[in-house]
Amino acid sequence: MSEDFALSAANDNENDPAQIYDLSPKATHHAPKAKNIIQLFMNGGPSQVDLFDPKPVLNRMDGKPYPGNVEEIGNQSTSDIGVMMGGQYPIKQHGQSGHWFADVLPHTASMADDLCMVHSMWTDHPNHDNALYKIHSGRLFMGYPTLGSWVVYGLGSENANLPAYVVLSDPLGLPKNGTRNWTAGFLPPVYQGTRFRPQGSPILNLSRQYEQSQGATEEAETLLNQLDMIHKENRPFQPELDARIQSYELASRMQLAASEALDLDRESLKTHEMYGIGPAVPDSFGRRCLLARRLVERGVRYVQIFLEEQPWDSHVDLASTQRAACQRTDLPVAGLLRDLKRSGLLDSTLVLWGGEFGRTPTSQRSGSIYTGRDHNMQAFTSWMAGGGVKAGSRYGKTDDFGHHVVENPVSVHDYHATILHLLGLHHQKLSFQRSGLEERLTGVTPPKVIHDLIA
């Protein structure tokens, strides 16, 4: 508390108007197509050439040396670069859209005509830490607000009784970079992601420690609000104080709202089966996907689902490791899309799927074997669904090896600008003043909104 006081005293400036940072609904810059986001983040880097972007030339060159300069391949030493490695799974086209899916993704493939495939994503760094900072915050280094924080800063919340930005992490552990994946950075802390516990009670201390009458509770809350207002009147230039008071108020309201929202037993057995809840492998991810649907239908603005550490990071035994990641996520993802579509929520909910980068066309040495692929920052595939995107479309193209983007490149800043546009936010107008700088999610160099992805 003493540190907070010292910081606020240093930042007090009576010449600046006080600004209120809260989660009340905000006006959009233009008419939105989406109101909520569910981000299914695939930590580690799914392999685009094995799952979505087949390359016949690469398959024919399987086992042969890379025909160019091996230093172009990635961030590994040239001695660890193996030979060309063809696709590891049977792959075919699905639906009227003709999207390609490997046979390890049969359930997602059944929803092909609802997906907008982006085959030309690229990023700036080949290492996990920096690439994760980039895909989540638009910057290569820690300390910057993530996409979810910018979204709730710009739009606020539709439900005053639940957090605006919820993170559903894995029971097996936190993802690479931990809580920095959902930080508010320099934005006021009210915009930070709220992590729900993956096992047991998702939120601790929701129940009161003792029973008291409703009248006594209301009188206590009234007194507390009066004391808060007296405290604030003497400290008018402390946005952190507003955020802290709001956090306590939200915690109080969640005692009533959260228990109902998080109760999956209210859903039918048929719905549980659609998400893969029950079978051991997809159960955890399925529960979190179903919970995400329950949260967005109650007005939560941004829901983020992570896996532990980086299970898609296939430096060795790619055929088995990527298959295992697909088995954990494929059925729940398709169940989520089908459920959102059935309820009409897919029209206003933007679903995002993807990782921080892709994989190389060559094999990589691990010990004495070459059975995996290294990181590829120069090309990877992500997909979008719902929320105003062009269903059944594809965008961008990579070279014959799936290594470089050769048509319609999409940078991370382009990706973020397009997402903000779908939510009714202009990437240049969404800004925050910090130390005399006008900070934005998409940085200084103007990105482009990819209108070809928008219906």
Secondary structure, DSSP 8 states (H G I E B T S, - for coil): -HHHHHHHHHH--TTS-------S----SS--S-SEEEEEE-TT---HHHHT---HHHHHTTTS--SS-GGGS-SS-GGGEEEE---SS-EEEETTTTEEEETT-HHHHTTGGGEEEEEEE--S-SSHHHHHHHHHHSSSSSSS--HHHHHHHHH--S-TTS-SEEEE-BTTB-BTTGGGGG--TTS-GGGS-EEE-SSS-SSTT-S-SS---HHHHHHHHHHHHHHHHHHHHT-TT-HHHHHHHHHHHHHHHHHHHHHHHT-GGGS-HHHHHHTT-SSHHHHHHHHHHHHHHHHHTTT-SEEEE--SB-TT--SS-HHHHHHHHHHHHHHHHHHHHHHHHHHTGGGTEEEEEE-S-EE-SEEEEETTEEEE--EESS-EEEEEESTTB-TT-EE-EE-TTS-SEEES-B-HHHHHHHHHHHTT--TTT--EEETTEEE-TT-SS-----GGGB-
